């Protein structure tokens, strides 16, 4: 169950960290030099770059974008968010799903993730302080959170005023019918261009660097613990059945037959444990979804196949100890131990 839970959590992490990259709505993204991740590598471009890129041959739309992590000072404490400032009406970079309300249009408006709003007791019409400026909540967005960090949407005009950076922008979102040609042209003009797929891959690499090693370590510990537990139970059962197995050996059962008995019992124990793990995982996932929605547990066919392979390997490794015991079993000693 622990292996399934950790594997599902890791898939959930990977799904969450690319949420915004998957909903940009752009074909290309022009970013400051050296930027690989929109939130982890914030930078600045001159504001006139937006108009210059919009006039490039092949570009159908170009819109400014600014993204950054922020720590909000709330009345009951601090809260981390991933802030997105987009151009209203451009159809690029803004919120894509709502549970209530609408998208921000004025500089003093903001849309926030619905789950985060519920956790911090915000509703439509409330004032949310951002960088010392009161912003009116006009929308509650759905499924708009990175891993443990909700997305917050406001307008580029509002964010520029709060940052006092009206002469710059963070990035430029571009739509075009020929991404390859336009990207090559913009690079020739000195711009750094990324595709949404490249940004997504960078987000996954960053998440792997941060969370990958601890998750792999925990999965390894879970695998080792499961192997030892199954081996202990199988060895105990063999010990309890020593007299019966001694009779089989006295009647002519070969060591190979006895080893198959040990392996079969161990595999049966592992299969029963796996079925119980699935039931426990379903229960645990529902509890986590209710208690900690920021920790999604997603299961894919690949995850299930990998865990099944790990369970099979676990069963074979665990069967080694009882099989070794049976291989050395002496029928006479087994009868004596039974009296």
C-alpha positions in Angstrom: 0.0 0.0 0.0 2.8 2.4 0.8 4.5 1.7 -2.5 1.2 2.4 -4.4 0.6 5.5 -2.3 4.1 6.9 -2.9 4.0 6.1 -6.6 0.5 7.7 -6.9 1.7 10.7 -5.0 4.7 11.2 -7.3 2.4 11.0 -10.3 0.2 13.6 -8.7 3.2 15.8 -8.0 4.2 15.6 -11.7 0.7 16.4 -12.8 0.4 19.4 -10.5 3.8 21.1 -11.2 2.9 21.3 -14.9 -0.7 22.6 -14.4 0.0 26.1 -15.6 2.4 25.1 -18.4 -0.4 22.8 -19.8 -2.9 25.7 -19.9 -0.9 28.6 -21.3 -2.9 28.6 -24.6 0.2 29.8 -26.5 2.3 28.2 -29.1 5.5 30.0 -28.0 6.7 31.9 -25.0 9.4 34.6 -25.2 11.3 34.8 -21.9 14.3 36.6 -20.5 17.6 35.0 -21.3 18.4 32.0 -19.0 14.7 31.4 -18.0 13.6 27.8 -18.1 10.8 27.8 -15.6 8.2 30.6 -15.5 7.9 30.7 -11.7 11.4 29.6 -10.5 13.3 31.9 -12.9 11.4 35.2 -13.0 13.0 37.9 -15.1 12.1 41.0 -17.1 11.7 42.0 -20.7 11.3 45.6 -21.9 7.6 46.4 -22.3 8.0 47.5 -26.0 9.1 43.9 -26.8 5.4 42.9 -26.7 4.5 45.2 -29.6 7.7 44.3 -31.5 6.9 40.6 -31.2 3.3 41.1 -32.2 4.4 42.7 -35.4 6.8 39.9 -36.4 5.7 38.0 -39.6 3.7 34.9 -38.7 2.6 36.0 -35.2 -1.2 36.1 -34.8 -1.3 37.3 -31.2 1.2 38.4 -28.5 0.4 39.2 -24.9 2.4 40.1 -21.9 2.7 37.8 -18.9 4.3 38.1 -15.4 4.7 35.1 -13.0 6.2 34.9 -9.6 6.0 33.2 -6.2 4.6 35.4 -3.5 4.1 35.2 0.3 0.8 36.9 1.2 0.4 38.5 4.6 -3.1 37.4 5.8 -4.8 38.2 9.0 -4.3 34.7 10.4 -0.7 34.2 9.0 1.3 33.9 5.9 0.4 31.9 2.7 2.5 31.1 -0.4 0.9 31.5 -3.8 2.0 31.4 -7.4 0.9 34.7 -8.9 0.0 35.1 -12.5 -0.5 38.5 -14.2 -2.1 38.2 -17.7 -3.6 40.5 -20.2 -7.4 40.4 -20.0 -9.1 39.7 -23.3 -6.0 38.1 -24.9 -7.2 34.6 -24.2 -3.6 33.7 -23.2 -2.2 32.8 -19.8 -5.4 33.4 -17.8 -7.6 31.2 -15.7 -9.2 28.3 -17.6 -11.9 27.0 -15.2 -14.2 28.6 -12.6 -16.3 27.4 -9.8 -17.8 30.8 -9.2 -17.4 34.4 -10.4 -15.4 35.6 -13.4 -11.9 36.5 -14.6 -10.2 39.7 -13.4 -10.6 42.7 -15.7 -9.7 45.7 -13.6 -6.2 46.4 -12.0 -7.7 45.9 -8.5 -9.3 42.5 -9.2 -8.0 39.0 -8.5 -9.2 35.4 -9.0 -8.0 32.7 -6.6 -8.1 29.0 -6.4 -11.4 27.7 -4.9 -9.8 25.2 -2.5 -7.3 27.7 -1.3 -10.2 30.2 -0.8 -12.1 27.7 1.3 -9.1 26.9 3.4 -8.4 30.6 4.1 -12.1 31.7 4.3 -12.2 34.0 1.3 -15.3 34.5 -0.9 -16.4 36.6 -3.8 -16.2 40.3 -2.9 -13.6 39.9 -0.2 -10.4 42.0 -0.1 -7.1 40.1 -0.5 -3.9 42.0 0.3 -1.2 41.6 -2.3 2.1 43.5 -1.9 0.3 45.9 0.4 -2.5 46.6 -2.0 -6.2 45.5 -1.3 -7.4 43.4 -4.3 -11.1 42.5 -4.7 -11.8 38.8 -5.2 -14.0 38.4 -8.3 -13.5 34.8 -9.2 -12.9 31.4 -7.7 -11.0 29.1 -10.1 -11.1 25.3 -10.2 -8.2 22.9 -10.6 -5.7 25.7 -10.7 -3.0 24.8 -8.2 0.6 23.8 -8.5 1.9 21.2 -6.0 1.1 22.7 -2.6 1.0 26.2 -4.2 -2.3 27.7 -5.5 -2.4 29.9 -8.6 -3.6 33.5 -8.1 -4.6 35.5 -11.2 -4.6 39.2 -11.7 -4.1 41.6 -14.6 -0.7 42.8 -15.9 -1.8 46.4 -15.3 -2.5 45.6 -11.7 0.7 43.7 -11.1 2.8 46.3 -12.9 1.4 49.0 -10.6 2.0 46.9 -7.5 5.6 46.2 -8.5 6.1 49.8 -10.0 7.4 48.1 -13.1 5.3 49.5 -15.8 8.2 49.6 -18.2 8.8 45.8 -18.2 7.1 42.5 -18.5 8.0 39.0 -17.4 7.4 37.1 -20.7 5.4 37.3 -23.9 2.9 34.7 -25.0 2.7 34.1 -28.7 0.3 32.3 -31.0 1.2 31.4 -34.5 0.3 29.0 -37.3 4.0 28.2 -37.9 5.7 27.9 -34.5 9.0 26.5 -35.8 9.5 29.3 -38.4 8.4 32.1 -36.0 10.6 30.7 -33.2 13.6 30.7 -35.5 12.9 34.2 -36.6 12.5 35.5 -33.0 15.8 33.8 -32.0 17.5 35.5 -34.9 16.3 38.8 -33.5 17.9 38.0 -30.2 14.9 36.7 -28.2 14.9 33.6 -26.0 12.0 31.4 -27.1 10.6 28.4 -25.3 7.7 26.1 -26.3 5.1 25.1 -23.7 6.5 21.5 -24.0 10.0 22.8 -23.1 8.6 24.7 -20.1 6.7 21.6 -19.0 9.9 19.5 -19.2 11.8 22.1 -17.2 9.0 22.0 -14.5 9.2 18.2 -14.3 13.1 18.4 -14.0 12.8 20.9 -11.2 10.2 18.8 -9.4 12.4 15.7 -9.8 15.4 17.5 -8.4 13.5 18.6 -5.4 11.2 15.7 -4.6 12.5 12.8 -6.7 15.3 11.5 -4.5 13.2 11.5 -1.2 10.3 9.7 -3.0 12.6 7.1 -4.5 14.2 6.5 -1.1 10.8 6.0 0.5 9.8 3.6 -2.2 13.0 1.7 -1.7 12.4 1.5 2.0 8.8 0.4 1.5 10.0 -2.3 -0.9 12.7 -3.6 1.6 10.2 -3.5 4.5 7.6 -5.4 2.5 10.1 -8.0 1.4 11.2 -8.6 5.0 7.7 -8.8 6.3 6.6 -11.3 3.7 9.8 -13.4 4.2 9.2 -13.4 8.0 5.6 -14.6 7.6 6.5 -17.2 5.0 9.4 -18.5 7.1 7.1 -18.7 10.2 4.5 -20.7 8.2 7.2 -23.1 7.0 8.4 -23.6 10.5 4.9 -24.3 11.7 4.4 -26.9 8.9 7.7 -28.5 9.5 6.3 -31.9 10.5 3.9 -32.1 7.5 6.6 -31.1 5.1 8.9 -33.7 6.8 6.3 -36.4 6.0 6.2 -35.3 2.4 10.0 -35.5 2.1 9.9 -39.0 3.8 7.4 -40.0 1.2 9.7 -39.0 -1.6 9.0 -35.3 -2.2 12.1 -33.9 -3.9 13.8 -30.7 -2.7 12.5 -29.0 -5.8 8.9 -29.9 -4.9 9.3 -28.5 -1.4 10.8 -25.3 -2.8 7.8 -24.9 -5.1 5.5 -25.3 -2.0 7.4 -22.5 -0.3 7.3 -20.2 -3.3 3.6 -20.9 -3.9 2.7 -20.0 -0.3 4.9 -16.8 -0.5 3.3 -15.7 -3.8 -0.2 -16.3 -2.3 0.7 -14.2 0.7 1.9 -11.4 -1.6 -1.2 -11.5 -3.8 -3.4 -11.3 -0.8 -1.3 -8.4 0.6 -1.6 -6.7 -2.8 -5.3 -7.0 -2.9 -5.6 -5.7 0.7 -3.2 -2.8 -0.3 -5.5 -1.7 -3.2 -8.5 -1.5 -0.8 -6.5 0.4 1.8 -5.1 2.7 -0.9 -8.6 3.6 -2.2 -9.6 4.5 1.4 -6.4 6.4 2.0 -6.7 8.4 -1.2 -10.3 9.4 -0.3 -9.2 10.5 3.1 -6.2 12.5 1.7 -8.5 14.1 -1.0 -10.7 15.3 1.9 -8.1 16.2 4.4 -5.2 17.4 2.2 -6.4 18.2 -1.3 -3.0 19.7 -2.1 -1.6 16.1 -2.1 -3.2 14.4 -5.1 -2.7 10.6 -5.5 -3.1 9.6 -9.1 -2.8 6.0 -10.4 -1.9 5.2 -14.0 -1.6 1.9 -15.8 2.2 2.4 -15.7 2.2 2.9 -12.0 0.1 -0.2 -11.3 2.3 -2.3 -13.7 5.5 -1.1 -11.9 4.0 -1.8 -8.5 2.8 -5.3 -9.6 6.3 -6.0 -10.9 7.8 -4.9 -7.6 5.3 -7.1 -5.8 6.4 -10.1 -7.9 10.0 -9.4 -7.2 9.2 -9.0 -3.5 7.5 -12.4 -3.5 10.5 -14.2 -5.2 13.0 -12.5 -2.9 10.9 -13.3 0.2 10.6 -16.9 -0.9 14.3 -17.5 -0.8 14.6 -17.9 3.0 11.8 -20.5 3.5 12.9 -22.3 0.4 16.4 -22.5 1.7 15.0 -23.8 5.0 13.1 -26.5 3.2 16.0 -27.5 1.1 17.9 -28.4 4.3 15.0 -30.1 6.0 15.7 -33.5 7.4 12.6 -35.8 7.6 13.7 -37.5 10.8 14.4 -34.2 12.6 11.1 -33.0 11.5 9.3 -36.0 13.1 11.3 -35.5 16.3 10.4 -31.8 16.4 6.8 -32.7 16.1 6.7 -34.9 19.2 
